[in-house]
Amino acid sequence: MNAIIVLLIVVYAIIGGLSTLYLFLSMPAVIIWKIYRKFKYHISLMN
């Protein structure tokens, strides 16, 4: 029983870590992409 609980904790920690890593990497990518479009196509940053 204890091993199953530890396994669940490890699985949920990996899932949480991966989603956090995705958000951590995607936010700067979106900001850089919006700045690129602003200068190349003169599109507003809010679109």
C-alpha positions as CSV (number, residue, x, y, z in Angstrom):
1,M,0.0,0.0,0.0
2,N,2.8,2.4,0.9
3,A,4.6,1.7,-2.3
4,I,1.5,2.6,-4.4
5,I,1.2,5.9,-2.6
6,V,4.8,6.7,-3.2
7,L,4.4,5.8,-6.9
8,L,1.4,8.1,-7.2
9,I,3.3,10.9,-5.6
10,V,6.2,10.5,-8.0
11,V,3.8,10.3,-11.0
12,Y,2.0,13.5,-10.0
13,A,5.3,15.2,-9.3
14,I,6.5,14.4,-12.8
15,I,3.2,15.6,-14.3
16,G,3.3,18.8,-12.3
17,G,6.9,19.4,-13.2
18,L,6.3,18.9,-16.9
19,S,3.4,21.3,-17.0
20,T,5.4,23.9,-15.1
21,L,8.3,23.5,-17.5
22,Y,6.0,23.9,-20.5
23,L,4.6,27.2,-19.1
24,F,8.0,28.4,-18.1
25,L,9.3,27.9,-21.7
26,S,6.3,28.9,-23.7
27,M,5.7,32.3,-22.1
28,P,9.0,33.9,-23.3
29,A,8.5,32.2,-26.7
30,V,5.1,33.9,-27.1
31,I,6.4,37.3,-26.0
32,I,9.4,37.0,-28.4
33,W,7.0,35.9,-31.2
34,K,4.7,38.9,-30.5
35,I,7.7,41.4,-30.6
36,Y,8.9,39.8,-33.8
37,R,5.5,40.2,-35.4
38,K,5.3,43.8,-34.1
39,F,8.5,44.8,-36.0
40,K,8.1,42.7,-39.1
41,Y,4.3,43.1,-39.8
42,H,3.4,46.1,-37.6
43,I,0.8,44.1,-35.8
44,S,-0.3,45.2,-32.3
45,L,1.2,43.3,-29.4
46,M,-2.3,42.8,-28.0
47,N,-3.5,40.6,-30.9
